[in-house]
Amino acid sequence: RGSGVAVIGGLGYGLVGLARWWNERERLAIGYVQGKPVAIMVVAIDGKPVEVVTAGAYRRMKAAAAGAGVEIKVVSGFRTMAEQEYLYGCYIHCSCNNCNLAAKPGHSNHQSGHALDLNARDPAVGAWLRAHAHEYGFRNTIASACRKCGIAAAACTR
């Protein structure tokens, strides 16, 4: 019987660790900018796919927020065409996803990999983001009346 531990690059991983490693690795994805497909690299952050440059800026911002006692989490990151089509259909038909605003497929900042929805409903998170997100190249792109606070990485826009 095996030990149930996979060895990758000299490091041993249990089944859960191996699954985490697999999901967090950098990988190629097809994104969209102004309706045109583009190849982007994504990595998992808080279990959500995020474009790698945006992920780096987010990690620095998350660390700074944690230093101030604020826990920021990614609620939604990069979206595939199928995911954006689903969310757009929910918005147009008001049939799911609380009828949340969604851009036309191929034109969402989420599909470029440069937009993140964060847990900004938490008052401490929202306040910290309003005061500091711009220091990491992020800006609020969704009106505060929306259910989630969308933050797009302006510095990472191609």
Backbone torsions as a table, in degrees:
resi	resn	phi	psi	omega
1	ARG	NA	140.6	177.2
2	GLY	-79.3	167.9	-178.4
3	SER	-82.8	-9.9	-176.8
4	GLY	77.3	17.6	-179.1
5	VAL	-120.3	126.0	175.9
6	ALA	-93.6	143.3	178.6
7	VAL	-110.3	120.7	-179.6
8	ILE	-128.3	120.8	179.1
9	GLY	56.5	33.7	178.6
10	GLY	83.9	-2.5	179.8
11	LEU	-104.6	138.0	177.9
12	GLY	-92.1	135.9	179.9
13	TYR	-128.2	134.1	168.8
14	GLY	-76.5	179.9	-178.0
15	LEU	-59.4	-45.2	180.0
16	VAL	-66.3	-43.6	178.4
17	GLY	-63.0	-39.1	178.5
18	LEU	-64.8	-42.8	177.8
19	ALA	-62.8	-41.9	178.6
20	ARG	-63.4	-45.8	178.6
21	TRP	-58.3	-45.8	-178.4
22	TRP	-60.3	-44.3	-177.9
23	ASN	-73.2	-27.3	-176.0
24	GLU	-92.5	-5.0	-178.3
25	ARG	-70.0	154.7	173.9
26	GLU	-70.0	139.4	179.1
27	ARG	-150.6	156.1	-179.7
28	LEU	-77.3	140.7	175.5
29	ALA	-140.0	158.4	174.9
30	ILE	-98.6	115.1	177.0
31	GLY	-104.9	-177.8	-179.6
32	TYR	-139.3	136.3	174.6
33	VAL	-130.0	120.1	-178.0
34	GLN	49.9	41.5	175.7
35	GLY	83.5	-3.2	-177.8
36	LYS	-106.3	135.3	179.9
37	PRO	-69.7	141.3	176.9
38	VAL	-139.4	147.0	176.0
39	ALA	-83.9	130.8	176.9
40	ILE	-134.3	158.6	174.6
41	MET	-102.3	132.1	177.9
42	VAL	-123.0	157.9	177.1
43	VAL	-140.8	153.3	179.7
44	ALA	-81.8	131.2	173.6
45	ILE	-128.4	125.2	-177.1
46	ASP	52.5	32.3	178.6
47	GLY	80.3	5.7	-179.0
48	LYS	-117.9	143.1	178.1
49	PRO	-72.3	135.1	-179.4
50	VAL	-139.9	138.4	177.1
51	GLU	-58.8	141.3	-168.0
52	VAL	-61.5	-38.9	179.2
53	VAL	-69.3	-42.5	176.0
54	THR	-61.6	-39.2	179.3
55	ALA	-61.6	-41.0	178.7
56	GLY	-62.4	-45.0	178.6
57	ALA	-64.7	-40.8	178.9
58	TYR	-63.3	-43.5	179.9
59	ARG	-59.5	-42.1	178.3
60	ARG	-64.7	-41.5	179.5
61	MET	-66.4	-42.8	179.8
62	LYS	-61.8	-41.2	179.7
63	ALA	-64.5	-41.9	178.9
64	ALA	-65.2	-41.9	178.7
65	ALA	-63.8	-42.0	179.2
66	ALA	-61.1	-37.4	177.4
67	GLY	-62.5	-24.0	177.8
68	ALA	-97.0	7.0	178.9
69	GLY	81.3	19.1	-178.7
70	VAL	-113.6	129.6	-178.1
71	GLU	-104.3	105.6	178.8
72	ILE	-93.2	138.9	177.4
73	LYS	-135.0	146.6	174.0
74	VAL	-81.5	125.9	177.1
75	VAL	-94.9	-36.7	178.7
76	SER	-151.1	139.7	179.6
77	GLY	-126.9	-127.4	179.1
78	PHE	-60.3	140.5	177.3
79	ARG	-123.3	137.1	173.7
80	THR	-74.3	169.2	177.0
81	MET	-59.9	-43.5	-179.2
82	ALA	-61.6	-41.6	178.6
83	GLU	-64.5	-42.9	-179.2
84	GLN	-68.2	-37.8	176.7
85	GLU	-61.1	-42.3	178.7
86	TYR	-61.9	-50.3	-177.9
87	LEU	-65.1	-35.8	177.7
88	TYR	-66.5	-41.2	175.9
89	GLY	-60.9	-40.7	176.5
90	CYS	-59.0	-43.8	-178.6
91	TYR	-67.7	-48.8	-177.0
92	ILE	-63.5	-42.5	-176.1
93	HIS	-96.1	-4.4	-177.8
94	CYS	48.1	48.5	-173.9
95	SER	-112.3	-8.0	-177.6
96	CYS	-167.1	176.0	177.0
97	ASN	54.3	33.5	179.9
98	ASN	55.6	23.6	-178.8
99	CYS	57.7	29.0	-179.5
100	ASN	-62.0	144.3	177.2
101	LEU	-54.6	135.6	176.8
102	ALA	-144.9	136.0	179.2
103	ALA	-72.2	158.9	175.5
104	LYS	-59.3	137.1	179.1
105	PRO	-53.3	134.8	-177.8
106	GLY	93.4	-9.9	-176.1
107	HIS	-125.0	10.3	178.5
108	SER	-84.6	139.3	174.0
109	ASN	-60.6	-26.7	177.4
110	HIS	-64.4	-33.0	-178.4
111	GLN	-76.0	-18.6	175.2
112	SER	-83.7	-13.1	-177.9
113	GLY	88.0	3.9	-174.3
114	HIS	-103.6	8.9	179.1
115	ALA	-123.3	141.9	177.0
116	LEU	-130.5	138.5	165.9
117	ASP	-97.6	128.7	-176.7
118	LEU	-116.5	167.6	-178.8
119	ASN	-77.5	51.6	-174.5
120	ALA	-77.1	-3.6	174.2
121	ARG	-67.5	-24.3	173.9
122	ASP	-66.6	120.6	-176.0
123	PRO	-55.0	-38.7	-180.0
124	ALA	-66.6	-40.3	178.9
125	VAL	-65.7	-48.8	-179.6
126	GLY	-57.7	-44.4	179.6
127	ALA	-64.5	-43.4	-179.2
128	TRP	-64.0	-43.1	179.8
129	LEU	-63.6	-43.1	178.8
130	ARG	-60.0	-35.3	-177.9
131	ALA	-83.3	-29.5	-168.1
132	HIS	-128.3	-16.3	-173.6
133	ALA	-55.2	-37.6	-178.9
134	HIS	-61.3	-25.1	179.5
135	GLU	-67.0	-17.1	-178.2
136	TYR	-113.9	12.8	177.4
137	GLY	86.0	15.7	-179.2
138	PHE	-107.4	151.0	175.2
139	ARG	-144.0	153.9	179.2
140	ASN	-77.3	127.3	-178.5
141	THR	-116.8	2.6	179.4
142	ILE	-125.7	135.5	-179.6
143	ALA	-54.8	144.9	-176.6
144	SER	-62.0	-16.8	179.2
145	ALA	-73.9	-14.0	-179.6
146	CYS	-71.1	159.7	-177.5
147	ARG	-64.3	-37.8	-179.9
148	LYS	-118.0	157.6	177.2
149	CYS	-100.4	110.2	177.9
150	GLY	-84.2	130.9	179.5
151	ILE	-122.1	120.8	179.6
152	ALA	-106.9	142.9	-178.5
153	ALA	-87.2	91.3	-178.1
154	ALA	-61.4	-36.3	-178.1
155	ALA	-68.1	-19.1	-176.4
156	CYS	-100.6	-0.2	-178.4
157	THR	-65.7	130.3	179.1
158	ARG	-76.0	NA	NA
